[in-house]
Amino acid sequence: MNSERAAQVKRGPLREQVGFAIQLRGHHEAGQPGSDAQASAVFRAADPSLFPATAAVADWLPVPLEEEFPFGLELVLDGLSRLRVGD
């Protein structure tokens, strides 16, 4: 594996971890600042002309951490295993 690919492999899982840490820090009771209900309203208010992908999936956001973390981890591990097989 070359150095550039190694850096890419390192960045992906780190971003995954940082993203979950940010979410966990902001995971509060409903109605409180940073709550899932508040985040959901923000996603639904996204301008479809500026954020078409977000607007298309807004009804399913945010995903509870208990569901999102294992899914994201599986994606990262699957991607890394495919890179390894490709070496």
PyMOL commands that set and color helices and strands:
alter all, ss='L'
color gray80, all
select helices_A, chain A and resi 3-25+36-44+52-60+65-86
alter helices_A, ss='H'
color red, helices_A
deselect
rebuild
show_as cartoon
